[in-house]
């Protein structure tokens, strides 16, 4: 009886092992390859922050890497003991407090908050309150700087200030901020003429880490700067005024703000936050020197005095002795300086400029005059532009002007007022030369950006052409981008699945992806590429991959096992007949 029971146990054990093996093989799935594109573990803030502080966004991602030395900023030997751009020379040069909402977009507010004030300082317009669009960086940054700017998921400082250097800023009205609730509209939602409205800068630079003197000198030389710092629980819970120093609570994340001043007594920075005017001291706060890494990643933005001058073209009109030297004075325009007066006819001062081929210029240009001195009784100038489409002079401006040293700019159509070869004609009339002194005449324009080209067709994928189901294989491909843009790769595995976009990779670099096929067969792998502007290449030539082998029992049901293995059928038959 014992022997019979042992036999029964052995047979049943074999059957159970086969059944378990069969179902285990059927349930096998391929491993999912997940990449952390931002390198920040998928989150720039702590779990404590996510659970308890949903209304005030953070968003600065610390670099976590060795950065090159920052710039040491020179300044006066005897530094001011205090500086506050909110009250400098009797004016407030800063712009109103904004609210980023629950979106991790502090990087955009901290950068543009500083830039707005710097522009007002440069242009001597304290009451202008220029308003720049943070949404441009939040929506377009993930496309133009993937892996550096992640929309409401935060950004590295390197991405933030590369964006400002390369793309500048546009007015808030062109792309209003709507991401306070965490949703990011597409980059294409910006206004159609955004490029014509772009305000460029000379550059952005990181200040030497922990260098309090250099930060002060930057504040004096350039205006407000942008800084990040560590945010702890007590900053959220307790701060409502005074000089902040960390006392308790865990680290919640990092935050970028604008520093607008300092005071050596007792030693603190004056900062502009982006959590609305109802927070802190009407939206502002002070933080002690050396506190919470506030001096570690500070950047200044050089908005220049209008940009570097580069010579364009000299023209005599109508005689060579009356020539004007037209020079580009910022990324959008040109201004005129001259030796002697240009040619005059019946009181009209005439100017001629060749800017660029009409087809290369955006849809509008601006013409303007700068007035140096106006008498109390003098009439303002009459400004005319030559309309090539109708072969006639058109009056653009006729008004009294009372503000000296002021530019007056007027937009006109490129199609009507720019000749095909780029010629622009302007004339100005003043009733009496004693009444008005015309200091400068200018034309502003912007060239169209070069048309983005798609990446070249990738080469055929490389990798194993014969394999075994259930085994992971790696495949590679490469291509180049005509514009030198970074590229992403998308692998189609031929079994109805794909890799998704992998990258970005430098143009010409090899991209890779892994895949596991679950059943035998022959598959065609192909790959395509896209650049950081979203332009996609054509598909590569396919690579044929054959999976001729199957692992033992893989994909077999219990009935299949009975059918294929005669010994198993015999054992079971004897078992059931006998028992």
C-alpha positions in Angstrom: 0.0 0.0 0.0 2.9 2.3 0.8 4.5 1.6 -2.6 1.3 2.4 -4.4 0.9 5.6 -2.5 4.5 6.6 -3.3 3.9 5.9 -7.0 0.7 8.0 -6.9 2.6 10.9 -5.2 5.4 10.8 -7.8 3.0 10.8 -10.8 0.9 13.7 -9.3 4.0 15.7 -8.5 5.2 15.3 -12.1 1.8 16.4 -13.4 1.7 19.4 -11.1 5.2 20.5 -12.0 4.3 20.4 -15.7 1.1 22.4 -15.2 2.9 25.0 -13.1 5.7 25.3 -15.7 3.2 25.6 -18.5 1.3 28.4 -16.9 4.5 30.1 -15.7 5.7 30.2 -19.3 2.5 31.5 -20.6 2.5 34.3 -18.1 6.0 35.5 -19.0 6.2 39.2 -20.0 9.0 41.4 -21.3 10.8 43.8 -19.1 9.8 47.5 -19.5 12.7 49.9 -20.1 12.0 53.1 -18.1 14.3 56.0 -18.4 14.5 59.0 -16.1 14.9 61.8 -18.7 15.5 64.6 -16.3 18.1 62.7 -14.1 16.2 63.8 -11.0 14.5 60.7 -10.0 11.3 61.9 -11.5 10.6 64.4 -8.8 12.3 67.7 -7.7 10.4 67.9 -4.4 9.9 65.7 -1.4 6.9 63.5 -0.6 6.2 65.8 2.4 5.9 68.7 -0.1 3.6 66.8 -2.4 1.3 65.7 0.4 1.0 69.0 2.3 1.9 71.9 0.1 0.0 71.7 -3.2 -0.6 75.5 -3.6 2.8 77.0 -3.7 5.0 75.5 -6.5 8.7 75.0 -6.3 10.5 73.6 -9.4 14.3 74.3 -9.1 16.3 71.0 -9.7 19.7 71.3 -8.1 22.5 70.5 -10.5 24.0 67.5 -8.5 27.1 67.7 -10.6 30.4 69.5 -10.6 29.9 72.9 -12.2 32.7 75.0 -13.7 33.8 78.0 -11.5 31.4 80.9 -11.7 32.3 84.4 -12.6 33.9 86.8 -10.1 32.2 90.2 -10.5 34.3 93.3 -10.0 32.9 96.4 -8.4 33.7 99.5 -6.4 36.3 99.3 -3.7 33.8 100.6 -1.2 30.6 98.7 -1.6 27.3 100.2 -0.6 26.2 98.9 2.8 22.7 98.5 1.4 20.9 98.4 -2.0 17.2 97.9 -2.7 16.0 98.2 -6.4 12.5 98.7 -5.0 13.6 102.1 -3.8 16.6 103.3 -5.8 16.9 107.0 -6.6 13.3 107.5 -5.5 11.9 104.9 -7.9 10.7 101.3 -7.8 12.5 99.5 -10.7 11.0 96.1 -9.9 7.8 94.6 -11.4 4.7 93.4 -9.5 4.6 90.1 -7.6 3.2 87.2 -9.6 1.8 83.8 -8.6 3.1 80.6 -10.2 0.3 78.5 -8.6 0.8 74.8 -8.1 3.1 74.4 -11.1 6.8 73.8 -10.5 7.7 76.7 -12.7 9.7 78.9 -10.2 12.7 78.7 -12.6 10.8 80.9 -15.2 9.5 83.4 -12.6 12.8 83.7 -10.9 14.7 84.3 -14.2 12.2 86.7 -15.8 11.4 88.5 -12.6 15.1 89.6 -12.6 15.1 90.3 -16.3 12.0 92.5 -16.2 13.7 94.8 -13.7 17.0 94.9 -15.6 15.1 96.0 -18.7 13.4 98.8 -16.9 16.7 99.9 -15.4 18.4 99.8 -18.8 15.7 101.8 -20.5 15.3 104.2 -17.6 11.5 103.4 -17.4 10.8 102.7 -13.7 7.0 103.0 -14.2 6.8 100.8 -17.2 6.4 97.5 -15.3 7.3 95.4 -18.3 5.6 92.0 -18.1 7.3 89.0 -19.6 5.8 85.6 -20.4 6.8 82.7 -18.2 4.6 80.4 -20.2 7.0 80.6 -23.1 9.7 78.8 -21.1 7.3 76.4 -19.3 5.6 75.3 -22.6 8.5 75.5 -25.1 11.4 74.6 -22.8 10.6 70.9 -22.7 10.8 70.9 -26.5 13.8 73.1 -27.0 15.7 71.9 -24.0 14.5 68.3 -23.3 16.0 66.9 -20.1 16.8 70.4 -18.9 13.4 72.0 -18.6 10.4 69.8 -17.7 7.4 72.2 -17.7 5.6 72.0 -14.4 8.1 69.3 -13.3 10.9 71.8 -12.7 14.2 72.7 -14.5 17.9 72.8 -14.1 19.5 76.3 -14.0 21.6 75.3 -17.0 18.4 74.9 -19.1 16.7 78.0 -17.7 19.5 80.4 -18.6 20.4 78.7 -21.9 16.8 79.4 -22.8 17.1 83.1 -21.8 20.3 83.4 -23.8 19.0 81.7 -26.9 15.4 82.7 -27.0 15.1 85.8 -24.7 11.6 86.6 -23.7 8.2 87.7 -25.1 5.4 89.9 -23.6 2.9 88.2 -21.3 0.1 89.2 -23.7 1.7 87.0 -26.4 1.6 83.8 -24.3 -0.4 84.4 -21.0 0.4 82.2 -18.0 -2.2 79.4 -17.5 -0.2 76.6 -15.8 -1.0 77.5 -12.2 -3.2 74.4 -12.0 -0.5 72.1 -13.3 -1.5 71.9 -16.9 1.0 73.0 -19.6 -0.5 74.3 -22.9 1.4 73.4 -26.1 4.3 75.6 -27.3 2.3 76.4 -30.4 -0.2 78.4 -28.4 2.1 81.4 -28.4 1.0 84.3 -30.5 1.8 84.1 -34.3 4.2 87.1 -34.3 6.1 86.0 -31.2 9.5 86.3 -32.9 8.9 89.9 -33.9 8.1 90.6 -30.2 11.1 88.8 -28.8 13.4 90.7 -26.4 16.9 89.3 -26.5 19.7 89.6 -24.1 23.5 89.8 -24.4 24.0 86.8 -22.1 23.6 85.1 -18.7 26.4 84.1 -16.4 26.7 82.1 -13.2 28.3 84.0 -10.3 31.1 82.4 -8.3 29.6 80.1 -5.8 29.2 81.5 -2.3 30.8 84.8 -3.3 28.7 87.4 -1.5 30.8 90.3 -2.8 30.4 89.3 -6.4 26.6 89.0 -6.0 26.5 92.5 -4.6 28.6 93.8 -7.5 26.3 92.1 -10.0 23.3 93.7 -8.3 25.0 97.1 -8.7 26.3 96.6 -12.2 23.4 94.6 -13.9 20.4 94.9 -11.6 18.4 92.2 -9.9 19.8 88.6 -10.1 18.3 85.2 -10.0 19.1 82.7 -7.2 17.9 79.3 -6.0 17.8 78.1 -2.4 16.8 75.1 -0.3 13.2 75.3 1.0 12.4 73.7 4.4 9.2 73.1 6.2 9.5 76.2 8.5 9.8 78.5 5.5 6.3 77.4 4.4 4.7 77.2 7.8 6.1 80.1 9.7 7.5 82.9 7.4 5.4 86.0 7.3 8.1 88.7 7.6 11.6 89.5 8.9 14.9 87.9 8.0 14.5 84.1 7.5 16.9 81.6 9.0 16.2 77.9 9.0 15.3 76.4 12.4 13.3 73.2 11.9 11.6 70.9 9.4 12.7 68.6 6.6 13.9 69.7 3.2 10.9 70.1 0.8 12.8 71.0 -2.4 14.5 73.9 -4.1 13.1 77.2 -5.4 14.3 80.0 -7.7 13.6 83.6 -6.9 14.9 87.1 -7.9 17.3 88.9 -5.5 16.6 92.6 -5.8 18.8 94.0 -3.0 20.8 93.4 0.2 21.5 95.0 3.6 24.7 94.4 5.6 22.9 95.3 8.8 22.4 92.6 10.0 23.2 90.8 6.7 20.5 89.6 4.4 19.2 89.4 0.8 15.9 91.0 -0.3 14.1 88.5 -2.6 11.1 88.6 -4.9 9.0 85.4 -4.6 6.3 84.0 -7.0 3.7 82.9 -4.6 1.4 85.9 -4.9 1.2 89.2 -3.0 -0.7 87.5 -0.1 2.4 85.5 1.0 5.2 86.8 3.2 5.8 90.5 3.1 3.4 91.3 0.3 5.1 88.6 -1.8 8.7 89.5 -0.8 11.0 88.0 1.8 14.4 88.5 3.3 16.9 85.7 3.9 20.2 85.8 5.9 23.6 85.7 4.1 24.8 82.1 3.8 21.4 80.6 4.6 20.0 77.5 2.7 22.5 77.6 -0.1 21.1 80.9 -1.3 24.5 82.0 -2.8 25.3 78.7 -4.6 23.6 79.0 -8.0 23.1 82.7 -8.7 22.9 84.1 -12.2 23.0 87.6 -13.6 21.4 88.6 -16.9 23.2 91.1 -19.1 20.5 93.0 -21.0 23.1 95.3 -22.4 22.5 98.8 -23.6 20.7 97.6 -26.7 23.3 95.1 -27.8 26.6 95.1 -29.7 27.0 97.3 -32.7 27.8 95.7 -36.0 28.2 97.6 -39.3 25.6 96.8 -41.9 25.9 99.0 -45.1 26.9 102.6 -46.0 24.9 104.5 -48.5 25.1 108.0 -50.1 21.8 109.5 -50.8 21.9 111.1 -53.2 25.5 112.2 -53.1 28.5 110.3 -51.6 29.4 113.1 -49.3 26.1 112.8 -47.5 26.3 109.3 -46.2 24.9 107.6 -43.1 26.4 104.6 -41.3 23.6 102.3 -40.3 24.4 99.9 -37.5 22.5 97.1 -35.8 21.8 98.2 -32.2 20.0 95.2 -30.8 18.9 91.9 -32.1 15.8 93.6 -33.5 17.0 96.8 -35.1 19.4 99.3 -36.5 20.1 102.9 -35.7 21.8 105.7 -37.7 24.8 107.8 -36.9 26.3 110.1 -39.4 29.0 112.6 -40.2 27.3 115.8 -41.2 23.7 116.0 -42.1 22.2 113.6 -44.6 20.8 115.1 -47.8 18.0 117.6 -47.3 15.3 118.6 -49.8 12.7 121.4 -49.0 13.1 120.9 -45.3 12.9 117.1 -45.5 15.9 115.1 -44.2 16.1 111.9 -46.2 17.5 108.5 -45.2 18.1 105.3 -47.2 18.8 101.9 -45.8 19.4 98.5 -47.2 18.6 96.0 -44.5 18.0 92.5 -45.9 16.0 90.7 -48.6 12.3 91.1 -48.0 11.8 87.4 -48.0 14.1 87.0 -45.0 12.4 89.6 -42.8 9.4 89.1 -40.5 6.0 90.6 -41.4 6.6 94.0 -39.9 9.4 96.4 -39.3 9.6 99.5 -37.1 10.8 103.0 -37.9 11.4 105.7 -35.4 13.0 108.9 -34.4 14.9 110.0 -31.3 14.5 113.7 -30.2 17.4 115.4 -28.5 15.8 118.8 -27.8 12.5 120.5 -28.3 11.6 124.1 -27.7 8.4 125.0 -25.9 6.9 126.4 -29.1 8.3 123.9 -31.6 6.2 121.4 -33.5 7.1 117.7 -33.5 8.6 116.1 -36.6 6.7 114.7 -39.5 7.9 111.1 -40.2 7.3 109.6 -43.7 8.1 106.1 -45.1 8.2 105.2 -48.8 5.6 102.7 -49.7 7.1 100.7 -52.6 3.8 98.9 -53.3 2.1 102.2 -54.4 5.3 104.3 -55.2 4.3 107.0 -52.8 5.4 108.6 -49.5 3.1 107.9 -46.6 3.0 110.0 -43.4 3.6 107.8 -40.3 3.7 110.5 -37.6 2.6 114.1 -37.2 2.4 115.1 -33.5 3.8 117.5 -30.9 6.6 115.9 -28.9 7.5 117.3 -25.5 9.9 114.6 -24.2 13.5 115.0 -25.0 15.9 112.1 -25.5 13.0 109.8 -26.3 12.6 107.2 -29.0 9.2 107.1 -30.9 8.7 103.8 -32.8 6.0 102.9 -35.3 5.3 99.5 -36.9 4.8 99.3 -40.7 4.3 96.4 -43.1 7.4 94.7 -44.5 5.5 93.8 -47.7 4.6 97.5 -48.4 7.6 99.4 -47.1 10.6 97.1 -47.8 11.8 96.6 -51.4 12.5 93.1 -52.6 16.3 93.8 -52.3 15.8 95.2 -48.7 15.7 98.9 -49.4 13.9 101.2 -46.9 13.4 105.0 -47.4 12.5 107.4 -44.6 12.2 111.2 -44.5 11.6 113.6 -41.6 10.4 117.1 -41.7 10.6 119.7 -38.9 9.1 123.2 -39.2 12.2 124.9 -38.0 15.7 123.7 -37.2 15.7 126.0 -34.2 12.7 124.2 -32.7 13.9 120.6 -32.9 17.1 118.7 -32.9 16.8 115.2 -34.4 19.4 113.0 -32.7 18.8 109.6 -34.4 16.6 108.0 -36.9 16.3 104.2 -36.8 14.8 101.1 -38.3 14.1 97.9 -36.3 13.6 94.6 -38.0 14.1 90.9 -37.3 15.2 88.2 -39.7 13.1 85.1 -40.0 14.6 82.1 -38.3 16.1 79.5 -40.6 13.6 76.8 -41.6 14.2 73.7 -39.5 15.2 70.6 -41.4 14.3 67.1 -40.5 17.0 64.6 -39.3 18.4 62.4 -42.1 17.1 58.9 -42.5 18.7 56.7 -39.8 20.9 53.8 -40.9 19.4 50.3 -40.6 19.3 49.1 -37.0 22.2 47.0 -35.8 22.0 44.0 -33.5 21.3 40.2 -33.4 19.4 38.8 -36.3 18.7 35.4 -34.7 17.5 34.9 -31.2 15.4 33.2 -28.7 12.0 34.3 -27.3 12.1 35.5 -23.7 15.7 36.9 -24.1 16.4 40.6 -24.0 18.3 42.0 -27.0 19.8 45.5 -27.6 19.6 47.3 -30.9 21.3 50.5 -32.0 20.9 53.1 -34.8 22.4 56.5 -35.7 21.7 59.5 -37.9 22.7 63.2 -38.3 20.6 66.4 -38.1 21.3 69.0 -40.8 20.9 71.8 -38.3 23.0 70.1 -35.7 20.1 69.6 -33.3 19.9 66.8 -30.8 17.9 63.8 -31.9 15.6 61.1 -30.4 15.1 57.6 -31.8 11.9 55.5 -32.0 12.3 51.7 -32.6 9.4 49.7 -34.1 9.9 46.1 -33.0 7.6 44.6 -35.7 5.4 42.8 -33.1 3.0 45.7 -32.5 5.1 47.3 -29.8 7.7 50.1 -29.9 10.4 51.7 -27.7 8.9 55.2 -27.5 11.2 58.1 -28.0 14.7 57.5 -26.6 17.1 60.4 -26.1 18.1 63.0 -26.7 21.4 62.2 -28.4 23.9 64.5 -30.1 23.7 64.6 -33.8 25.6 61.7 -35.2 25.6 59.8 -31.9 24.3 56.2 -31.6 21.0 55.6 -29.9 20.0 52.3 -28.3 16.9 50.4 -27.1 16.2 47.0 -25.6 13.4 44.5 -26.4 12.2 41.0 -25.6 10.0 39.0 -28.0 7.6 36.6 -26.4 7.1 34.1 -29.2 9.0 32.7 -32.2 8.7 34.3 -35.6 10.4 36.7 -38.0 10.2 40.4 -37.2 11.2 43.6 -39.1 12.8 46.2 -36.9 12.9 49.8 -38.2 13.8 53.2 -36.6 13.0 56.8 -37.1 14.4 60.0 -35.6 13.1 63.4 -34.6 15.0 66.6 -33.6 14.3 68.9 -30.7 12.0 71.0 -32.9 9.8 68.0 -33.5 10.7 67.4 -37.1 10.7 63.7 -37.9 12.9 61.7 -40.4 11.7 58.9 -42.7 11.9 55.3 -41.5 15.1 53.4 -41.8 15.5 50.3 -43.9 14.3 47.3 -41.9 16.4 44.7 -40.1 15.0 41.2 -40.2 15.2 39.3 -36.9 14.2 35.6 -36.6 13.2 33.9 -33.3 13.3 30.2 -34.3 13.5 28.7 -30.8 11.1 28.5 -27.9 12.0 27.7 -24.4 10.8 24.3 -23.1 7.1 24.4 -22.4 6.9 28.1 -23.3 3.4 28.9 -24.4 2.1 25.2 -24.1 -1.2 24.5 -22.4 -1.7 21.4 -20.4 -3.6 19.8 -23.3 -0.6 20.5 -25.5 1.7 18.8 -23.0 -0.5 15.7 -23.0 -0.6 15.6 -26.8 3.1 16.1 -27.3 4.5 13.8 -24.6 3.5 10.2 -25.0 5.2 9.2 -21.7 3.1 11.7 -19.8 -0.1 10.3 -21.5 0.9 6.7 -20.6 1.7 7.6 -17.0 -1.7 9.4 -16.6 -3.6 6.5 -18.3 -2.0 3.9 -16.1 -2.6 6.1 -13.1 -6.3 6.6 -13.7 -6.9 3.0 -14.8 -5.1 1.6 -11.7 -6.6 4.1 -9.2 
